[in-house]
Amino acid sequence: MSFQPQALYNLSGRVAVVTGGGTGIGLLIAQGLAASGAKVYITGRRLEVLQKVAEVWNLQNPGGASIVPLQVDVTNKESIAQGKKFIEEKEGKIHILVNNAGQVGPRSPFLSDPAAPQLKDAETLGQSLFDNETFGQWGDLYAINTFSLFFVTTAFLGLLDKGSKDTPGYTSVVINVTSISGLIKLSQDHASVVQFAYNSAKAAASHLTRLLATEFALKKVDVRVNAIAPGVYASEMTHDFIKPEQVDKIGQGLQPVPAARAGTGQEMAGTAVYLASLSGGYMNGQEIIIDGGYTSVNPSTV
């Protein structure tokens, strides 16, 4: 038994799949996994984006673990099945699945404006919310932020189980990227969080994580399922770079973020590497909140 970091967090020989891996949080996680030795397939709808970041990584890390672009639409079952078939033929198994793909959706920004005429009374507020958003918008958002977790995980479950069986003492893992927006009891209004639809979709993703972990454990499937709930981190949704003075504007809490800054790429990648490594092997059915203390000082379900 070794307690050296190289042993605790070594992912050499592991195969990972990261959905939405071409930008933002997904890319941070993909880079962290690859830096720890895993071969990482990054998926997304925009192949050119995936190819560009993979090329940069592989040029900067010659001889190291590679990042491989693979076009997959996680809201389309046929596309998911084709992606699974491709990786099955290439690798025969995987060890790490990161469900990160997500997007924004319908917003009702007048909720945060005390002078908005939509807030005149209950009838006006209700009708304004009813008129402003559609079933189609909510369905599209849930399809990628919640439904995809179920369909991608079940598609790759057999390959994950094979990954568990090929390494003594190691258990394959699904890591769902949720959000503090699914835990906070506020309908936030800012560029990266889209109030009722986004927050409730992320809450559903958090509970789906627990459901999958429990059912797999009861069915003797040797695959762990955990989640990471980020606070304010740089991504396409938050315009890729966050200045300290922008953190609370993005977080839209009643209280400011205690850490007074956004999360770093190292903190995001390090959390994923922990869950994917031998060090996190006893973690199952849990959601790790990395938010600089945001949920500690704002109304939340935790």
C-alpha positions in Angstrom: 0.0 0.0 0.0 1.4 3.4 -1.0 0.3 6.8 0.1 2.4 8.6 -2.5 0.3 11.0 -4.6 1.4 9.2 -7.7 -0.3 6.0 -6.4 -3.3 7.7 -4.8 -4.4 9.6 -7.9 -2.8 7.6 -10.7 -5.2 7.0 -13.6 -2.7 5.4 -16.0 -4.5 2.7 -18.1 -7.9 4.1 -17.4 -10.3 5.1 -20.2 -12.6 8.1 -19.6 -15.5 9.7 -21.5 -16.4 13.3 -20.8 -19.6 14.7 -22.4 -19.5 18.4 -23.2 -15.7 18.0 -22.9 -14.6 20.6 -25.4 -15.2 23.7 -23.3 -15.5 25.1 -19.7 -15.9 22.7 -16.8 -15.9 19.6 -19.1 -12.6 20.6 -20.6 -11.1 21.3 -17.2 -12.1 17.8 -16.0 -10.9 16.1 -19.2 -7.5 17.8 -18.9 -7.3 16.8 -15.2 -8.0 13.2 -16.0 -5.6 13.1 -18.9 -2.8 14.8 -16.8 -3.3 11.9 -14.3 -2.8 9.3 -17.0 -6.3 8.5 -18.3 -7.0 8.3 -22.1 -10.0 10.7 -22.4 -12.7 10.8 -25.1 -14.3 14.2 -25.1 -17.8 14.4 -26.7 -20.0 17.2 -27.9 -22.1 18.4 -30.9 -19.4 20.7 -32.4 -16.7 18.4 -33.7 -14.4 21.3 -34.7 -14.3 22.6 -31.1 -13.4 19.1 -29.8 -10.7 18.6 -32.5 -9.1 22.0 -31.7 -8.7 21.5 -28.0 -7.6 17.8 -28.4 -5.0 18.9 -30.9 -3.7 21.6 -28.5 -3.5 19.2 -25.6 -1.8 16.4 -27.5 0.8 18.8 -29.0 1.5 20.2 -25.5 1.7 16.7 -23.9 3.7 14.5 -26.3 4.0 11.0 -25.0 1.4 11.6 -22.3 -2.2 10.4 -22.1 -4.2 11.6 -25.0 -7.5 13.4 -25.5 -9.6 12.1 -28.3 -12.5 14.0 -30.0 -15.7 12.2 -30.6 -18.9 13.8 -31.9 -21.9 12.8 -29.9 -25.3 14.4 -29.3 -26.3 13.4 -25.8 -30.0 14.2 -26.5 -30.2 11.7 -29.3 -30.3 8.0 -28.5 -28.9 6.9 -31.9 -26.0 9.3 -31.5 -25.3 8.0 -28.0 -25.4 4.4 -29.2 -23.0 5.2 -32.1 -20.6 6.8 -29.7 -20.8 3.8 -27.4 -20.2 1.4 -30.3 -17.1 3.4 -31.4 -15.5 3.3 -28.0 -16.4 -0.3 -27.5 -14.7 -1.3 -30.7 -11.6 0.9 -29.8 -11.3 0.1 -26.1 -13.6 -2.7 -25.1 -14.3 -1.0 -21.8 -14.2 2.3 -19.9 -13.5 3.2 -16.3 -14.8 6.8 -16.0 -17.9 8.5 -17.4 -18.3 12.2 -16.7 -21.8 13.5 -17.6 -21.1 17.2 -18.0 -23.0 18.3 -21.1 -25.5 21.1 -20.3 -26.9 24.3 -21.4 -29.0 27.3 -20.4 -32.7 27.7 -21.1 -35.7 29.9 -20.5 -35.4 32.9 -18.3 -37.8 35.3 -16.6 -35.4 38.2 -15.7 -38.2 40.4 -14.4 -38.2 38.4 -11.1 -35.1 40.2 -10.0 -36.3 43.7 -10.8 -38.4 45.1 -7.9 -39.8 47.7 -10.2 -40.9 45.3 -12.9 -44.6 45.6 -13.8 -44.8 41.8 -13.9 -44.5 41.8 -10.1 -47.6 44.0 -9.6 -49.7 41.2 -8.0 -50.1 37.5 -7.9 -52.3 37.3 -11.0 -49.9 39.4 -13.0 -46.8 37.5 -11.8 -48.4 34.1 -12.5 -49.6 35.1 -16.0 -46.2 36.7 -16.8 -44.3 33.5 -15.9 -46.9 31.4 -17.8 -46.6 33.5 -20.9 -42.8 33.9 -20.9 -41.8 30.2 -21.0 -42.9 27.2 -23.0 -43.1 23.5 -22.6 -40.7 23.1 -25.5 -38.1 25.3 -23.8 -38.3 23.3 -20.6 -38.2 20.0 -22.5 -35.1 21.0 -24.4 -33.4 22.0 -21.2 -34.3 18.9 -19.3 -33.3 16.7 -22.3 -29.6 17.8 -22.0 -29.3 18.7 -18.3 -31.2 15.7 -16.9 -32.4 13.1 -19.4 -29.0 12.7 -20.9 -27.5 11.6 -17.6 -29.8 8.6 -17.6 -29.4 7.6 -21.3 -25.7 8.1 -21.5 -25.1 6.3 -18.2 -27.3 3.3 -19.1 -25.7 3.1 -22.6 -22.2 2.9 -21.2 -23.0 0.8 -18.1 -21.8 -2.5 -19.5 -18.5 -1.0 -20.6 -18.1 0.6 -17.1 -18.7 -2.8 -15.5 -16.0 -4.3 -17.7 -13.7 -1.6 -16.6 -14.3 -2.5 -13.0 -13.5 -6.1 -13.6 -10.1 -5.5 -15.3 -8.4 -3.7 -12.4 -8.3 -5.4 -9.0 -9.4 -3.0 -6.2 -10.7 -0.5 -8.6 -14.4 0.4 -9.3 -15.5 2.3 -12.3 -17.3 5.5 -11.7 -20.0 7.8 -13.2 -19.5 11.5 -12.3 -22.5 13.7 -12.9 -21.8 17.5 -13.0 -24.8 19.0 -11.3 -24.8 22.5 -9.8 -25.4 24.4 -6.6 -28.4 25.8 -8.6 -30.1 22.5 -7.9 -29.5 22.9 -4.2 -30.2 26.6 -3.7 -33.7 27.7 -2.8 -33.6 30.8 -5.0 -34.6 31.2 -8.6 -31.4 32.9 -9.5 -31.3 35.4 -12.3 -28.0 35.9 -14.2 -26.3 34.9 -17.4 -25.4 31.4 -16.3 -28.4 30.2 -14.4 -31.9 30.3 -15.9 -34.1 30.3 -12.9 -36.9 27.7 -12.4 -36.1 25.5 -15.4 -32.4 25.3 -15.0 -32.4 25.0 -11.2 -35.1 22.3 -11.1 -33.4 20.4 -13.9 -30.2 20.4 -11.9 -32.1 19.3 -8.8 -33.5 16.4 -10.7 -29.9 15.5 -11.8 -28.8 15.4 -8.2 -31.6 13.0 -7.3 -31.0 10.9 -10.4 -27.4 10.5 -9.2 -28.7 9.0 -5.9 -31.2 6.8 -7.7 -28.7 5.3 -10.1 -26.1 4.7 -7.3 -28.7 2.9 -5.2 -30.2 0.8 -7.9 -26.8 -0.3 -9.3 -25.6 -1.2 -5.8 -28.8 -3.2 -5.1 -28.5 -5.0 -8.5 -24.8 -5.8 -7.8 -23.5 -3.7 -10.7 -19.9 -2.8 -9.8 -20.2 0.9 -10.9 -20.2 3.9 -8.5 -22.3 7.0 -9.2 -21.4 10.4 -7.7 -21.9 14.0 -8.5 -20.0 17.3 -8.3 -22.0 20.4 -7.7 -19.9 23.4 -8.7 -20.6 26.9 -7.6 -19.2 29.8 -9.7 -16.7 28.5 -12.1 -15.5 29.7 -15.5 -17.3 28.1 -18.4 -19.1 29.1 -21.6 -22.2 29.8 -19.5 -20.2 32.3 -17.4 -18.2 33.8 -20.3 -15.1 31.7 -19.7 -13.3 34.2 -17.3 -14.7 35.6 -14.1 -13.2 38.6 -12.3 -13.4 38.6 -8.5 -15.9 41.5 -8.6 -18.2 39.5 -10.9 -18.5 36.5 -8.7 -21.5 37.6 -6.6 -23.2 39.1 -9.6 -23.1 35.6 -11.2 -23.9 33.8 -8.0 -27.0 36.0 -7.3 -27.2 34.9 -3.7 -28.7 36.7 -0.7 -25.2 36.6 0.8 -21.8 37.0 -1.1 -19.6 34.0 -1.7 -17.4 33.6 1.4 -14.3 32.7 -0.7 -14.7 36.0 -2.6 -13.6 34.4 -5.8 -14.5 31.9 -8.5 -13.4 28.3 -8.3 -10.2 27.3 -10.2 -9.6 24.8 -12.8 -7.3 22.9 -10.5 -10.1 22.6 -7.9 -12.6 21.4 -10.4 -10.2 18.9 -12.0 -8.8 17.7 -8.7 -12.3 16.9 -7.4 -13.0 14.8 -10.5 -9.6 13.0 -10.3 -10.3 12.2 -6.7 -13.6 10.5 -7.5 -12.1 8.7 -10.5 -9.1 7.4 -8.6 -8.4 4.7 -6.0 -8.6 7.5 -3.4 -12.3 8.0 -4.1 -13.1 4.3 -4.4 -15.3 4.2 -1.3 -17.4 7.1 -2.4 -20.8 6.2 -3.9 -24.1 8.0 -4.2 -22.7 11.3 -3.0 -22.7 14.8 -4.3 -19.6 16.9 -3.5 -20.3 20.6 -3.3 -17.4 22.9 -4.4 -18.8 26.4 -4.1 -16.5 28.5 -1.9 -19.1 28.4 0.9 -22.0 29.7 -1.1 -24.5 27.1 0.1 -23.4 27.6 3.7 -24.6 31.2 3.7 -27.6 31.1 1.3 -30.9 29.2 1.6 -30.3 25.7 0.3 -31.4 22.1 0.7 -28.1 21.0 2.4 
